[in-house]
Amino acid sequence: MYQYDAYDQRLVDQRVEQFRDQTRRFLAGELSEDEFRSLRLRNGLYIQRFAPMLRVSIPYGLLSARQMRMLAHIARTYDKGYGHFTTRQNIQFNWPRLEQVPDILADLASVQMHAIQTSGNCIRNITTDHLAGVAHDELVDPRPYCEITRQWATFHPEFNWLPRKFKIAFSSSTTDRAATRVHDIGVHIVRSTTGELGYEIYVGGGLGRMPMLAHKIRDFLPEAQLLSYLEAILRVYNRLGRRDNIHRARIKILVKDLGPAKFTQMVEHEWSQIDRTALDLQPQDLERMKAHFTAPAYRHDAASDRSFDAAVAADRAFAAFVKRNVRPHRMPGYKIVFVSLKAPGVAPGDITAEQMDLVADLAERYSFGEIRSTHDQNLVLADVEQKDVFTVWQALRNAGLATPNIGLLTDLICCPGLDFCSLANAGSIGVAAEINDRFDSLDHLYDIGEIKLKMSGCMNGCGHHSVGHIGILGVDKKGEEWYQVTLGGSAENDASLGDRTGPSFSRAEIADAIERIIEVYLEHRRDEEETFLQCYRRIGMAPFKARLYSEEVAA
């Protein structure tokens, strides 16, 4: 993984001291709330319903064991003993005391971490595929390109005050596991017909109040010209994006209003005016960055192990874990192990300090000291030798981190909702618990198969409900919590926005509604191989709507 040099460390340390002084001045009454607001946001600090919330950056979802232990220390020392992994591959702490936040940032800086640009109208955390470097369907490792982009975007003077927040995601695989089409910019690393490495560029995706899918504006951009083209896109947006209406300030609105063709024309013209001498990536720049992301020292005889297959055959619980939470690795003899943060009775994405320490220990012993966070709010140990998977599973199971539900209904994405967020209209964690209770039979879950259920407590869409196979959106009706349901969304290669089923459901009705949706799917699917999304796209909304809103059900 990328290691700070002296310049990086000095920059982050200086930022900590700046914010320490800003916090001191605010607490002393020398800065007003309005003056302090932009300063705290640039350091990842929000004001939630009950306490500040600190969002910590995890660039492209990659953590070392040492960094995970520091997160555990922060949870234990400054918070209530846990943290919350988000759909941006970051982690949030929901209960820090304002006066202690500079100390938290100083602790983070000691392990090459920070909260810079995790909020505010700037370029946010760069994200990518959580299987980067180990996936069978990967063209090249996208993380060096993410790190190059992160360094370009951090403290970029021209883009430090954009009309609105800005998100960039990279994918380099045939399967888009980074939800690139719902980002402001999605970058697909590809090869041209002549074998040249470069990028497809998508612009104008985003969720929230007006969800939209990104449009492709470049079929092929040469590898060296990544930063200059990103700069051209940002310049057009920075110049023309709305600043008078927060709800129409994202680049997706600009692309929609201009039209993709006109927007593309403007970007190409802007790009032609840029002096690319300083921005073009030189071969030595790429090689230097790629050197931070080399393959670990795999054992070349690891595939000779027979204990893994024997354990799967002998232990039904382990076999269930392998079926749902273990994926093939590009290196023979190794496996990719998912750590589920969706255990029954636990808010999706939450992890205790003790569990963080355990994951750090397991990473150090069995996965070359690295951990990944996913945009589905889980963790990954990406390089586990197959002979060690059983031992890792036992440790995870004892810690409540081995629920075999990756990709299933109970592996749902969920924002904090009214439990914490001051923007939320409705609770989401409690609804997630009820849905989990309804579908807690693992055999039943296996019969149902892959379903991506995503839930948000308000129109901001932090839970990605608009692209869920089943989406749930919390709304407020005269002070009461109600829930709209959508079907048919996807954030992958077949990206689509969900279709609204009809009128919303009350808090007491929503779990029943999800159960009826599942019943319709099970009745209409062709066989167990047909997924929920495939079935919905084949039969359409009508059967689901009839079951949800029939007079018989209402009675």
TAKA-V686378 format. One record per backbone hydrogen bond with DSSP energy under -0.5 kcal/mol. NH is the residue of the N-H (numbers start at 0). CO is the residue of the C=O. E is the energy in kcal/mol with one decimal. If there is no record, write none. Layout:
nh=NH co=CO e=E
nh=NH co=CO e=E
This chain:
nh=8 co=4 e=-2.3
nh=9 co=5 e=-2.3
nh=10 co=6 e=-2.3
nh=11 co=7 e=-2.2
nh=12 co=8 e=-2.6
nh=13 co=9 e=-2.5
nh=14 co=10 e=-1.8
nh=15 co=11 e=-1.9
nh=16 co=12 e=-1.9
nh=17 co=13 e=-2.3
nh=18 co=14 e=-2.3
nh=19 co=15 e=-2.2
nh=20 co=16 e=-1.9
nh=21 co=17 e=-2.2
nh=22 co=18 e=-2.7
nh=23 co=19 e=-2.1
nh=24 co=20 e=-2.4
nh=25 co=21 e=-2.1
nh=26 co=22 e=-2.7
nh=27 co=23 e=-1.6
nh=28 co=25 e=-1.5
nh=29 co=24 e=-2.8
nh=30 co=24 e=-1.0
nh=35 co=31 e=-2.3
nh=36 co=32 e=-1.8
nh=37 co=33 e=-0.8
nh=38 co=34 e=-0.6
nh=39 co=35 e=-2.8
nh=40 co=36 e=-2.3
nh=41 co=37 e=-1.6
nh=42 co=39 e=-1.3
nh=43 co=40 e=-1.9
nh=44 co=39 e=-2.5
nh=45 co=43 e=-0.6
nh=45 co=52 e=-3.0
nh=47 co=45 e=-0.6
nh=47 co=50 e=-1.9
nh=48 co=419 e=-2.9
nh=51 co=95 e=-0.6
nh=52 co=45 e=-2.3
nh=53 co=92 e=-2.5
nh=54 co=43 e=-2.7
nh=54 co=52 e=-0.5
nh=55 co=53 e=-0.6
nh=55 co=90 e=-3.2
nh=56 co=113 e=-2.1
nh=59 co=125 e=-2.5
nh=60 co=57 e=-2.6
nh=61 co=58 e=-2.0
nh=62 co=60 e=-0.5
nh=62 co=370 e=-3.1
nh=64 co=368 e=-2.0
nh=67 co=63 e=-2.3
nh=68 co=64 e=-2.1
nh=69 co=65 e=-1.6
nh=70 co=66 e=-2.1
nh=71 co=67 e=-2.1
nh=72 co=68 e=-2.3
nh=73 co=69 e=-2.5
nh=74 co=70 e=-2.4
nh=75 co=71 e=-2.3
nh=76 co=72 e=-2.7
nh=77 co=73 e=-2.7
nh=78 co=73 e=-0.8
nh=78 co=74 e=-0.6
nh=80 co=74 e=-2.4
nh=82 co=350 e=-2.6
nh=83 co=91 e=-2.2
nh=84 co=348 e=-3.0
nh=85 co=89 e=-2.3
nh=88 co=85 e=-1.4
nh=90 co=55 e=-1.6
nh=91 co=83 e=-2.5
nh=92 co=53 e=-2.5
nh=95 co=51 e=-0.5
nh=99 co=96 e=-1.8
nh=100 co=96 e=-0.8
nh=100 co=97 e=-1.2
nh=103 co=99 e=-2.0
nh=104 co=100 e=-2.6
nh=105 co=101 e=-2.0
nh=106 co=102 e=-2.2
nh=107 co=103 e=-2.5
nh=108 co=104 e=-2.3
nh=109 co=105 e=-1.2
nh=110 co=107 e=-1.8
nh=111 co=108 e=-1.5
nh=112 co=107 e=-1.8
nh=116 co=41 e=-1.3
nh=117 co=114 e=-1.3
nh=121 co=119 e=-1.8
nh=123 co=121 e=-0.7
nh=123 co=165 e=-3.2
nh=126 co=167 e=-1.9
nh=128 co=169 e=-0.5
nh=131 co=128 e=-1.6
nh=133 co=130 e=-2.2
nh=134 co=130 e=-1.4
nh=137 co=134 e=-1.0
nh=138 co=171 e=-3.4
nh=145 co=141 e=-1.9
nh=146 co=142 e=-2.6
nh=147 co=143 e=-2.2
nh=148 co=144 e=-2.1
nh=149 co=145 e=-2.6
nh=150 co=146 e=-2.4
nh=151 co=147 e=-1.9
nh=152 co=148 e=-2.4
nh=153 co=149 e=-2.0
nh=155 co=152 e=-1.7
nh=158 co=155 e=-0.8
nh=159 co=156 e=-0.6
nh=161 co=120 e=-2.3
nh=165 co=121 e=-2.0
nh=168 co=184 e=-2.0
nh=169 co=126 e=-2.1
nh=170 co=186 e=-2.4
nh=173 co=136 e=-1.5
nh=175 co=173 e=-0.6
nh=176 co=174 e=-1.1
nh=181 co=178 e=-1.6
nh=182 co=179 e=-1.5
nh=183 co=166 e=-0.7
nh=184 co=166 e=-1.9
nh=185 co=201 e=-2.5
nh=186 co=168 e=-2.8
nh=187 co=185 e=-0.5
nh=187 co=199 e=-2.5
nh=188 co=170 e=-2.8
nh=188 co=186 e=-0.6
nh=189 co=197 e=-2.4
nh=191 co=195 e=-2.8
nh=194 co=191 e=-1.9
nh=197 co=189 e=-2.7
nh=198 co=220 e=-1.9
nh=199 co=187 e=-2.7
nh=200 co=217 e=-1.9
nh=201 co=185 e=-3.0
nh=201 co=199 e=-0.5
nh=202 co=214 e=-2.6
nh=203 co=183 e=-2.2
nh=204 co=182 e=-1.9
nh=205 co=211 e=-2.4
nh=209 co=206 e=-0.6
nh=210 co=207 e=-0.6
nh=211 co=205 e=-3.2
nh=213 co=180 e=-2.8
nh=214 co=202 e=-2.9
nh=216 co=200 e=-2.8
nh=217 co=200 e=-1.3
nh=220 co=198 e=-1.7
nh=222 co=196 e=-1.7
nh=224 co=221 e=-1.8
nh=225 co=222 e=-1.1
nh=228 co=224 e=-1.8
nh=229 co=225 e=-2.3
nh=230 co=226 e=-2.4
nh=231 co=227 e=-1.7
nh=232 co=228 e=-2.1
nh=233 co=229 e=-2.6
nh=234 co=230 e=-2.3
nh=235 co=231 e=-2.0
nh=236 co=232 e=-2.3
nh=237 co=233 e=-3.1
nh=238 co=234 e=-1.9
nh=239 co=235 e=-2.2
nh=240 co=236 e=-3.0
nh=241 co=247 e=-0.6
nh=247 co=244 e=-1.9
nh=248 co=245 e=-0.9
nh=252 co=249 e=-1.2
nh=253 co=249 e=-1.1
nh=254 co=250 e=-2.7
nh=255 co=251 e=-2.1
nh=256 co=252 e=-3.0
nh=257 co=253 e=-2.6
nh=258 co=254 e=-2.2
nh=262 co=258 e=-2.6
nh=263 co=259 e=-2.5
nh=264 co=260 e=-2.2
nh=265 co=261 e=-2.1
nh=266 co=262 e=-2.3
nh=267 co=263 e=-2.8
nh=268 co=264 e=-2.1
nh=269 co=265 e=-2.5
nh=270 co=266 e=-2.9
nh=271 co=267 e=-1.8
nh=272 co=268 e=-0.8
nh=272 co=269 e=-0.9
nh=273 co=269 e=-0.6
nh=273 co=270 e=-0.9
nh=275 co=273 e=-0.9
nh=277 co=274 e=-0.5
nh=279 co=275 e=-2.8
nh=280 co=223 e=-3.0
nh=281 co=279 e=-0.5
nh=284 co=281 e=-0.8
nh=285 co=281 e=-2.1
nh=286 co=282 e=-2.5
nh=287 co=283 e=-2.2
nh=288 co=284 e=-2.0
nh=289 co=285 e=-2.8
nh=290 co=286 e=-1.6
nh=291 co=288 e=-1.7
nh=292 co=289 e=-1.8
nh=293 co=290 e=-0.6
nh=297 co=295 e=-2.0
nh=299 co=297 e=-0.6
nh=301 co=298 e=-1.4
nh=303 co=300 e=-1.6
nh=304 co=301 e=-1.6
nh=309 co=305 e=-1.6
nh=310 co=306 e=-2.4
nh=311 co=307 e=-2.1
nh=312 co=308 e=-2.0
nh=313 co=309 e=-1.7
nh=314 co=310 e=-2.0
nh=315 co=313 e=-0.5
nh=318 co=314 e=-2.4
nh=319 co=315 e=-2.2
nh=320 co=316 e=-1.9
nh=321 co=317 e=-2.7
nh=322 co=318 e=-2.4
nh=323 co=319 e=-1.7
nh=324 co=320 e=-3.4
nh=325 co=321 e=-1.2
nh=326 co=335 e=-2.7
nh=328 co=333 e=-0.7
nh=329 co=133 e=-1.6
nh=331 co=329 e=-0.6
nh=333 co=330 e=-1.7
nh=334 co=383 e=-3.1
nh=335 co=326 e=-2.6
nh=336 co=334 e=-0.6
nh=336 co=380 e=-2.9
nh=337 co=324 e=-3.3
nh=337 co=335 e=-0.5
nh=338 co=378 e=-3.1
nh=339 co=337 e=-0.7
nh=339 co=400 e=-1.2
nh=345 co=342 e=-1.9
nh=348 co=340 e=-1.9
nh=349 co=346 e=-2.4
nh=350 co=82 e=-2.2
nh=352 co=80 e=-2.3
nh=355 co=351 e=-2.4
nh=356 co=352 e=-2.3
nh=357 co=353 e=-2.0
nh=358 co=354 e=-2.7
nh=359 co=355 e=-2.4
nh=360 co=356 e=-2.3
nh=361 co=357 e=-2.8
nh=362 co=358 e=-2.6
nh=363 co=359 e=-2.2
nh=364 co=360 e=-2.3
nh=365 co=361 e=-3.0
nh=366 co=362 e=-2.0
nh=368 co=362 e=-3.0
nh=369 co=366 e=-1.7
nh=370 co=62 e=-2.9
nh=371 co=379 e=-2.2
nh=372 co=60 e=-2.2
nh=373 co=377 e=-2.4
nh=376 co=373 e=-1.5
nh=378 co=338 e=-2.2
nh=379 co=371 e=-2.3
nh=380 co=336 e=-3.2
nh=381 co=379 e=-0.7
nh=383 co=334 e=-2.2
nh=384 co=365 e=-0.6
nh=384 co=382 e=-0.5
nh=385 co=332 e=-2.9
nh=387 co=384 e=-2.5
nh=388 co=384 e=-0.6
nh=388 co=385 e=-0.9
nh=391 co=387 e=-2.4
nh=392 co=388 e=-2.8
nh=393 co=389 e=-2.2
nh=394 co=390 e=-1.9
nh=395 co=391 e=-2.6
nh=396 co=392 e=-3.1
nh=397 co=393 e=-2.1
nh=398 co=394 e=-1.0
nh=399 co=396 e=-1.4
nh=400 co=395 e=-3.1
nh=404 co=402 e=-2.2
nh=407 co=404 e=-2.4
nh=410 co=407 e=-1.6
nh=411 co=409 e=-1.0
nh=412 co=452 e=-2.0
nh=414 co=454 e=-1.3
nh=417 co=425 e=-0.9
nh=418 co=415 e=-1.1
nh=419 co=416 e=-1.7
nh=420 co=416 e=-2.5
nh=423 co=420 e=-0.5
nh=424 co=456 e=-2.9
nh=425 co=456 e=-1.4
nh=431 co=427 e=-2.5
nh=432 co=428 e=-1.9
nh=433 co=429 e=-1.9
nh=434 co=430 e=-2.5
nh=435 co=431 e=-2.3
nh=436 co=432 e=-2.2
nh=437 co=433 e=-1.8
nh=438 co=434 e=-1.5
nh=439 co=436 e=-0.9
nh=441 co=439 e=-0.8
nh=444 co=440 e=-2.3
nh=445 co=441 e=-2.5
nh=446 co=442 e=-1.8
nh=447 co=443 e=-1.9
nh=448 co=444 e=-2.4
nh=450 co=406 e=-1.6
nh=452 co=450 e=-0.9
nh=453 co=451 e=-0.5
nh=453 co=469 e=-2.3
nh=454 co=412 e=-2.0
nh=455 co=471 e=-2.5
nh=460 co=457 e=-1.6
nh=463 co=460 e=-2.2
nh=466 co=463 e=-1.5
nh=467 co=464 e=-1.6
nh=468 co=451 e=-1.6
nh=469 co=451 e=-1.7
nh=470 co=485 e=-2.7
nh=471 co=453 e=-2.4
nh=472 co=483 e=-2.5
nh=473 co=455 e=-2.7
nh=474 co=481 e=-3.2
nh=476 co=479 e=-2.5
nh=479 co=476 e=-1.4
nh=481 co=474 e=-2.7
nh=481 co=479 e=-0.5
nh=482 co=504 e=-2.8
nh=483 co=472 e=-2.7
nh=485 co=470 e=-2.3
nh=486 co=498 e=-2.3
nh=487 co=468 e=-2.3
nh=488 co=467 e=-1.8
nh=489 co=495 e=-2.7
nh=494 co=491 e=-1.2
nh=495 co=489 e=-2.1
nh=497 co=465 e=-3.0
nh=498 co=486 e=-3.3
nh=500 co=484 e=-2.7
nh=504 co=482 e=-2.9
nh=506 co=480 e=-1.1
nh=508 co=505 e=-1.0
nh=509 co=505 e=-1.5
nh=512 co=508 e=-2.2
nh=513 co=509 e=-2.0
nh=514 co=510 e=-2.0
nh=515 co=511 e=-2.1
nh=516 co=512 e=-2.0
nh=517 co=513 e=-2.1
nh=518 co=514 e=-2.1
nh=519 co=515 e=-2.2
nh=520 co=516 e=-2.0
nh=521 co=517 e=-2.6
nh=522 co=518 e=-2.0
nh=523 co=519 e=-1.8
nh=524 co=520 e=-2.1
nh=529 co=526 e=-1.3
nh=530 co=528 e=-0.6
nh=531 co=449 e=-0.9
nh=534 co=530 e=-2.5
nh=535 co=531 e=-2.9
nh=536 co=532 e=-2.3
nh=537 co=533 e=-1.3
nh=538 co=534 e=-2.7
nh=539 co=535 e=-2.6
nh=543 co=540 e=-0.7
nh=544 co=540 e=-2.5
nh=545 co=541 e=-2.6
nh=546 co=542 e=-1.6
nh=547 co=543 e=-2.4
nh=548 co=544 e=-2.3
nh=549 co=545 e=-0.8
nh=553 co=549 e=-2.3
nh=554 co=550 e=-2.3
